Amino acid sequence: MGFDEMDVSTIWQSGEYKDWEDATVHVLTHGLHYGTGVFEGVRAYDTDRGPAIFRWEEHLERLYQSAKPYDMEIPYTREELTEATLEVIRRNDLDGGYIRPIAFYGYDSLGVSPKDNPTEVAIAAWPWGTYLGEDALENGVDVMVSSWRKHASSQIPTNAKTTGLYVNSMLAGEEARRNGYVEAIVLNKEGNVAEGPGENIFMVRDGKIYTPGLSQSILDGITRDTVITLARERGYEVDDSATISRGELNTADELFFTGSAAEVTPIRKVDNVVIGEGTRGPVTEELQSAFFDLVERRTDDHEEWFTYVDEQ
């Protein structure tokens, strides 16, 4: 569904609530030309206490941390961005949905150096369903290993969620879709598994769970951390600093993606090689159920991870 088909009205932009169609930037905006922005992808869920933002504080902290390598000072406090986000959800009358805070170097000059350019900040929110397809959560997705490699942290900081870096993700994802797959897996420069274009990846083998470590050029995903926590609480051994070779993907018992958009999505095939039984595996299903029980508040666990819109 495109934005024009959605019933949304308001975006917060640099201190003002604007009509959706009026939240614009100049064509010579620095971030548009050089990818000099940082952002977050956050979900709010419909609960019996109204819309609840999942792990907002952690996302907000990562936004500020992502800005540091670019010497970008976000000119609003965490409290101001929180209140703006809550109000955007209220004004758009959302029960749940996807939230996109973004900070970027704005319009002043167009040299590569952004030193004279202001930092612009915007927050939007809209309804967004299953990221990788309506049946993906139950039946899984078919993926391919991309020919495009993930950049190393010695080239560009991989622990910052930077707008320009998602060109790498777009190339990998579109290559996969041109070849009939739903999504890609990206290897790092050493040829080991890094992540998906917009997801972290987990592997299950002999009852143990593995996920690439931060040294493998991955983003330290917040849903990744959530699933690691849920798995350990259920008695699973989790290696969250794993090095996973490409070949290990084919012999895994189970594979699944995690992410704020993708949530917990099983992987059915890699390069047309069937993973496990070719269905959502039992470990994936257990953790997926635990995740949705958590975010939809069918359990009281981890109350500290939720910001309730109607109670602020």
N, C-alpha and C positions, 0 to 999 in steps of 0.2 A: 504494500500500500504506500503510495506517495504522500508527501506532506499535504498536497492540495486536497487529498481525500480525507484528511484527518480533521477532527473537530478540536483544533487547538488555536489559541488566540494570542498568547502572550509570551514574550521572551524578555529576560532581564539582560540589559546591555549597559555595562559601565555606569551603574548607579541608577538606571532608569528602567521602568517597565514599559516595554514598547509593544505595539501591535506586531504580530508575527511578520507581516510583510514589510514592516518598517525597520526591522533589525538588520541593517546593512553596513557594509564597509566600503571605503574608497578602493578603486581598482589598483591603486599604487600602494596598498597596504603591504608593509614589509613581510608579514607572515604569509601572505598570499604568494609572494614571489620566491621566498627562501625557506618556507616551511618552519619558520621560527615561532612555534607555538607549543603549548603543552595542554593536555586535556585529560579528562576522566570519562569513563563510561560506568554509570551507576544504575542499579535497578531499584525501583520501589514496588512493593508487593501489596496486593489487596488482602487485608486481614480483617478480623472481626473488630479491631480497634481503628479501622480506617487505614489509609495508605501508610506504609512503613518503609522508610528508606533503609536499605540493607548496607551496613558497614560504611555509613557516610563519613564518619570521622577518619577511618583509614584511607578512604578515597581522597578526602580533603588533604590529609597529611601528604599523600603521594603527589598531589597536584603541586603543593608548595615545594616539595623535595625535587620534583621534576624540573621546576623553574631554575633551581640553583646553578646547574652547569652552564646555563645560558645567561647568567648574570641578570636574570629577569626578576624584578621585584613586583610581586602582585600587590596592587595598591588598595587592597581591601583586607579586612581582618577575616579570620575564620568565622566569626560570629555573623559578620555582614553577609558573607557568601551563604552561610547556612540559612539565614532568614530569607534571603533572596530566593533560594531554592525551594524552601517551604511555600513561599508565596506564589512562585511560578506553578507549583503543583496545584495549589488551591485555585488560582485564577483559570487554569486550564481544566479544572474539575476532573482531575485524574484519580481513579481508584488505585492504579498502579501504572507502571510504565518505565521508560528509559530516560535517564537524566544525563545531559552533556554539559558539564562545566568546561570552559576553554579560556585560556589566557594566551595572548599572542602580541607580538610587536606590531604596532599600528602604523598609522600614516604620519609621516613627516619628511623623511628623506629615503632614498632608495639605494644608498651604498650598502655593501654587504654588512658593514658594522651597523648595529641597531642603536647605537648609543644615544642618538637624539630622538628616537621614536618612543612614543608613549606605550605603556602596556595596557592593552584593551582586555576586558574580561566580559564574558557572556555566559548565560545559563539558559538552556532550553530543556524542555521535557515534553514527551509525547508517548502515545501508546505504542508498544512494540511487542509483538508476540515471539514465537519461537524463531531464533536467529537462523538456524541452519535447516529450516523446513518443518512443516507441521508434524510429520511422522518421525522426525529425527530422534526425539527423546526416547521413543520406544524401540524403533527399528534400527537406529544407528545410521551412519553416513559412510559413503565410499570416498576414500581420499587417495591422493597420490603424493609421492615424495617429489617436491618441486626441484627443478633445475636451478632455481635461484637460491643462493645461500643467505643466511642471516649474517648481518654485519657483526664484527667483533666489538667488544667494549673499548678496545684500544683505538677504534676508529670513530665511533659515536657512542655516547653513553646508552647502554641497553637497559639500565635501571630507571631511565626517564621515559615517560610516556609522551613522546614528541610527535607533533603532527607530521612533519616532513618524513619521518622514518617509515610511515605507513605506505609510502610508495613501494617499499620492499614487500610489504604484505599484499598490496594490490596486485603486484606482478605475479606473486606466487599463487594467490587465489584465482586470478583470472586465467592463468595458465591451466590450473586444475579444471576450471569450469569449461574452458575451450576443449578439453580432452574428455569431457563427460563425467567428471567427478564433482562432488559437492564442495570439497575443501582440500587444502594442501597441508602437508607437513614440511617444515623448513629445517634443513640441516645447518649447523654452524660451519665455520671455515675449516674446522678439523674433520668435517664429514660426519659428526655425531648429531643425534637428534636434538634440536633446540625446542621448537614449539610449532603451533599453527600460526597462520597469519594474524589471528586475533584471539588466540586461545593458548593456554598451557596444555600439556599432554601428560597423561599417566599411562603406565603399563602395569598389568597384573601378571605375575608368573609364580606358579606354585604357592598361591595364597599370599604372596608378598607384593607390596605396591611400590612402584618406582616412579620417580618423576625427575626430569633433568634439574640439576642444581643451578644456582645463580651464575656459576662460572661457565655455564654452557651458552652464554649470550641470550638469556631469557629475561623477560619482564617478570618481576616478582609479583605474580598475580594475587589479587585479594581473594578471588574464588578458589584459586590454588591453595592458599593458606587455609581457607574454610574447609575444603575437602580433606586436607592433611589432618586438621584438627578432628573432624568427624570420624575419619578412619581410625585414628589412634584411640579415640574414645570408645570405639567398637572393638578394640583389641588387635587391630591390624598392625603389622610392622611396616613402616613406611620409610623408604630411603629417599629423602628429599634433596640429596646431593648426588644423584646418580648420573653416570655417563652411560648413555644408551646408544649402541651402534645402530646403523640403518638395518642391518640384518636381523637384529633382535626384534624389530617390529613384526616381522613375518612369523616369528615363532612364539609371540606373546599369547597368553591365554585370553587376555582382554586388553583393549586399549580404549581410552576415552579422553575427550577434550573437557576442559573447564574454562569458564570465563564469565564475566558479568553478562555479556550478550548470549553466549552459548550455554551458560549454566552448566549442566553436566550432560554431555552428549556422547553416546557410545560410538565407537568406530567399528564398522562392519568389515570393511576391506581396505587394504593398503596396496596400491598398484595391482588391483584385481586378485590379490592373495587374500583368501578368507581368513579372518582372525578368529581363533577359537572355533566355536560352532556357527559363526556367522550371524549371531544374534546378540542382543544385549546380555552380557555375562552376569553371573550372580553377584559378584563383588560390585560391579558397576551399578547394578540395579539396587543393591542395598544402599550404596552411598548416594545414588540419585534420589531414592526415596527419603533418606535422611535429610538431604539438602532441601527438598521441597517441603517436607514436614517442618523444617526449621524456618524457611523464609516465608511460608504461608501461615506460620504461627500455630501449627497443630501440636506444638510442643512449647514448653516454657523455657527451653534451654537457650543460653546465650542471649538473654534479654539485652545485654550491653551492646549488642551489635545492631540494634534497631533504633531508628529515630521516627517517632510517630507524628505524622503531619498534624493531625487534629488535636494533639496534646501539647503542642509547643506554644 
